[in-house]
Amino acid sequence: MVFNDTTTKLGLIQDITFLTNVDLNKYPIADRTRNINSWNSKVWTWIFSSYGGWLFDDAATADSLPASTINIVSGTAAYALPTDTLTIRKVDVLQSDGTSWINLRPLPLEMIRQAEGAFLSAGGTPQYYRPIGDIVKLYPKPNYSGANYLKVFYDRKMTAFAADDTTDVPGFASIFHRILSIGAALDYAIANGVTNKIVSLSNQTLDYEIRIKKFYVKRWKDNYPPKLRVSDSVEEYK
């Protein structure tokens, strides 16, 4: 579903009107947009919790992959993460030869059994990484420099809608787009005490949550082949 379709009335904004039976004067488009974006974020968490090997990324960001390269500087251990990083999948670094990649191992602070400043303090080829807020720290710090020598693979947030958007669509599977208008309608019903709609809309959002999680956990069918039943093997040899 597109965000706002004033011609055919099939957009998310129009569906909220249908579900709530109130116009844009009573439920302004700015409020609808805010609530749609809130539910968009909820959908992201459902999909993220249902990871099945196929990395999810918002379709609106399809022109770039959720991976970023960073320049490294000799003697520098800490580097800023990409601004839209929500979670880190993995971190790779090029060796000083500029051709051989190394997969860095994650290193929680609790696993450093000595003074942090003394751990692998001499420069070298990085072997570990530790995320701290919006940076990633390498151990040991590199003793060489290189452009695009560090590569971070990460998850990024959903693309938020703006109130003046029209043909933009949600970045997840189209069969579940209506969760955004149903969720935004539920927000209105709760805020305005429309008790006769709260239960029905709540049940619909729960149904969508279940179906979205089931879909994304097994979206990569080749990674989840059908299970062979005992009856199937028996039938084959009859």
PLY file of the C-alpha trace (Angstrom):
ply
format ascii 1.0
element vertex 238
property float x
property float y
property float z
element edge 237
property int vertex1
property int vertex2
end_header
0.00 0.00 0.00
1.21 3.48 -0.80
1.31 6.05 1.97
-1.29 8.52 0.71
-3.51 7.95 -2.32
-6.05 10.75 -2.72
-7.19 9.46 -6.13
-8.18 5.83 -5.58
-8.35 6.13 -1.78
-6.27 2.96 -1.35
-3.40 4.41 0.70
-2.54 3.91 4.35
-3.85 7.37 5.23
-7.20 6.59 3.61
-7.40 3.18 5.26
-7.04 4.84 8.66
-10.08 6.97 7.78
-12.01 3.81 6.88
-11.00 2.04 10.11
-11.66 4.96 12.48
-14.53 6.63 10.61
-12.96 10.05 11.28
-11.56 12.54 8.77
-8.27 14.43 8.68
-9.71 17.21 10.80
-10.26 14.89 13.76
-7.19 12.74 13.10
-4.66 15.03 11.35
-2.19 13.63 8.86
0.76 14.62 11.09
-0.62 12.43 13.87
-1.32 9.59 11.45
2.22 9.82 10.11
3.75 9.73 13.59
1.73 6.66 14.52
2.44 4.90 11.23
6.17 5.43 11.83
5.80 4.07 15.35
4.23 0.89 14.02
6.83 0.73 11.27
9.46 0.51 14.02
7.48 -2.22 15.78
7.41 -4.25 12.58
11.20 -3.88 12.37
11.58 -5.40 15.84
9.29 -8.30 14.93
11.26 -9.01 11.79
14.60 -8.63 13.58
13.53 -11.08 16.29
12.51 -13.57 13.58
15.82 -13.57 11.68
16.09 -16.74 9.62
19.40 -16.19 7.82
18.08 -13.85 5.13
19.19 -10.41 6.27
16.25 -8.00 6.21
16.71 -4.50 4.85
14.09 -1.84 4.15
13.21 -1.86 0.45
13.48 1.94 0.42
17.25 1.60 0.93
17.74 -0.99 -1.81
20.15 1.29 -3.67
22.81 0.54 -1.06
23.72 -2.48 1.05
23.78 -2.45 4.87
27.57 -2.51 4.88
30.02 0.35 5.09
33.77 0.70 4.60
35.90 2.92 6.82
39.42 4.26 6.47
41.87 3.05 9.10
44.79 5.07 10.41
47.97 3.64 11.88
47.97 3.95 15.66
44.22 4.65 15.89
42.04 2.07 17.63
38.56 3.69 17.66
36.38 4.35 14.59
32.89 5.83 14.18
30.17 3.41 13.12
27.85 4.27 10.20
25.24 6.73 11.50
22.27 4.41 10.81
23.75 1.36 12.57
21.27 -0.39 14.87
23.03 -3.74 15.26
26.39 -5.10 14.08
26.42 -8.34 12.11
30.16 -8.65 11.57
33.34 -6.62 11.11
36.16 -7.36 8.64
39.54 -5.69 8.17
42.11 -5.78 5.41
45.63 -6.81 6.31
48.48 -4.45 5.50
48.91 -6.07 2.06
45.55 -4.56 1.04
44.22 -7.82 -0.43
43.61 -10.27 2.42
40.49 -9.84 4.58
40.25 -10.96 8.20
36.97 -11.54 10.07
37.38 -9.80 13.42
36.12 -11.61 16.51
33.72 -9.79 18.86
35.24 -9.04 22.25
33.03 -8.02 25.20
34.79 -5.93 27.83
34.17 -8.69 30.40
36.46 -11.03 28.46
39.48 -8.74 28.81
41.09 -10.18 31.94
43.60 -7.38 32.44
43.71 -3.61 32.32
41.92 -2.64 29.10
44.66 -0.21 28.16
47.28 -2.94 28.44
45.41 -5.52 26.34
47.14 -5.97 22.96
48.51 -2.46 23.36
51.23 -2.85 20.73
50.14 -2.03 17.17
49.58 -4.81 14.65
46.94 -6.46 12.51
43.56 -6.18 14.30
42.07 -9.45 15.51
39.15 -8.32 17.71
36.56 -5.56 17.83
34.45 -4.10 20.62
31.45 -1.80 20.01
31.17 1.13 22.43
28.22 3.45 21.84
28.64 4.80 18.32
32.21 3.61 17.80
34.03 0.33 17.28
37.39 -0.26 18.91
39.99 -2.56 17.37
42.47 -4.80 19.20
45.31 -4.45 18.55
45.20 -1.01 16.96
46.41 -1.18 13.34
50.04 -0.35 12.66
49.23 0.52 9.05
46.82 2.82 7.23
44.45 2.23 4.34
41.39 3.66 2.61
38.27 1.47 3.07
40.26 -1.14 5.01
37.57 -1.66 7.67
34.15 -3.06 6.71
31.11 -3.14 9.00
28.01 -5.22 8.22
24.98 -4.00 10.15
21.22 -3.66 10.45
19.64 -0.27 9.87
16.28 1.16 10.82
13.15 1.43 8.71
12.79 4.51 6.52
10.37 6.90 8.21
7.46 8.44 6.30
7.04 12.21 6.03
3.59 13.79 6.28
3.76 14.97 2.67
4.72 11.58 1.21
2.39 10.10 -1.38
3.56 7.07 -3.39
6.15 5.85 -0.86
5.48 2.32 0.41
6.55 0.41 3.54
9.86 -1.43 3.18
8.65 -4.87 4.27
6.59 -7.53 2.44
3.55 -5.98 0.77
1.11 -8.60 2.10
1.60 -7.10 5.56
1.46 -3.37 4.78
-1.97 -2.91 6.32
-0.56 -3.50 9.81
0.53 0.17 9.72
-2.93 1.61 9.14
-4.55 -0.84 11.57
-1.96 0.03 14.21
-2.42 3.76 13.67
-6.19 3.31 13.92
-5.71 1.43 17.19
-3.63 4.31 18.56
-6.47 6.70 17.77
-9.07 4.43 19.36
-7.05 4.12 22.57
-6.30 7.85 22.78
-9.93 8.80 22.23
-11.65 6.06 24.21
-13.31 4.41 21.22
-13.81 1.24 23.22
-15.92 -0.57 20.62
-12.95 -0.63 18.23
-10.02 -1.29 20.59
-10.52 -5.04 21.01
-11.04 -5.71 17.32
-8.06 -3.60 16.21
-5.85 -5.09 18.95
-6.71 -8.61 17.79
-5.88 -7.67 14.21
-2.46 -6.25 15.15
-1.68 -9.40 17.15
-2.65 -11.55 14.16
-0.34 -9.52 11.92
2.50 -9.82 14.41
2.19 -13.61 14.46
2.03 -13.88 10.68
4.92 -11.47 10.10
7.17 -13.39 12.50
6.25 -16.73 10.94
6.92 -15.37 7.46
10.32 -13.85 8.17
11.71 -16.67 10.28
11.37 -19.04 7.32
11.55 -16.60 4.43
14.76 -18.23 3.15
13.14 -21.46 2.01
16.40 -23.01 0.80
17.73 -22.65 4.34
14.61 -24.30 5.77
13.78 -27.23 3.44
10.56 -29.15 4.04
10.86 -31.80 6.75
10.68 -35.40 5.55
7.98 -37.33 7.35
8.36 -41.05 8.17
5.22 -41.73 6.15
6.84 -40.13 3.08
9.84 -42.49 3.19
7.60 -45.50 3.72
5.44 -44.56 0.72
8.53 -44.34 -1.48
9.44 -48.00 -0.94
5.96 -49.52 -1.28
0 1
1 2
2 3
3 4
4 5
5 6
6 7
7 8
8 9
9 10
10 11
11 12
12 13
13 14
14 15
15 16
16 17
17 18
18 19
19 20
20 21
21 22
22 23
23 24
24 25
25 26
26 27
27 28
28 29
29 30
30 31
31 32
32 33
33 34
34 35
35 36
36 37
37 38
38 39
39 40
40 41
41 42
42 43
43 44
44 45
45 46
46 47
47 48
48 49
49 50
50 51
51 52
52 53
53 54
54 55
55 56
56 57
57 58
58 59
59 60
60 61
61 62
62 63
63 64
64 65
65 66
66 67
67 68
68 69
69 70
70 71
71 72
72 73
73 74
74 75
75 76
76 77
77 78
78 79
79 80
80 81
81 82
82 83
83 84
84 85
85 86
86 87
87 88
88 89
89 90
90 91
91 92
92 93
93 94
94 95
95 96
96 97
97 98
98 99
99 100
100 101
101 102
102 103
103 104
104 105
105 106
106 107
107 108
108 109
109 110
110 111
111 112
112 113
113 114
114 115
115 116
116 117
117 118
118 119
119 120
120 121
121 122
122 123
123 124
124 125
125 126
126 127
127 128
128 129
129 130
130 131
131 132
132 133
133 134
134 135
135 136
136 137
137 138
138 139
139 140
140 141
141 142
142 143
143 144
144 145
145 146
146 147
147 148
148 149
149 150
150 151
151 152
152 153
153 154
154 155
155 156
156 157
157 158
158 159
159 160
160 161
161 162
162 163
163 164
164 165
165 166
166 167
167 168
168 169
169 170
170 171
171 172
172 173
173 174
174 175
175 176
176 177
177 178
178 179
179 180
180 181
181 182
182 183
183 184
184 185
185 186
186 187
187 188
188 189
189 190
190 191
191 192
192 193
193 194
194 195
195 196
196 197
197 198
198 199
199 200
200 201
201 202
202 203
203 204
204 205
205 206
206 207
207 208
208 209
209 210
210 211
211 212
212 213
213 214
214 215
215 216
216 217
217 218
218 219
219 220
220 221
221 222
222 223
223 224
224 225
225 226
226 227
227 228
228 229
229 230
230 231
231 232
232 233
233 234
234 235
235 236
236 237
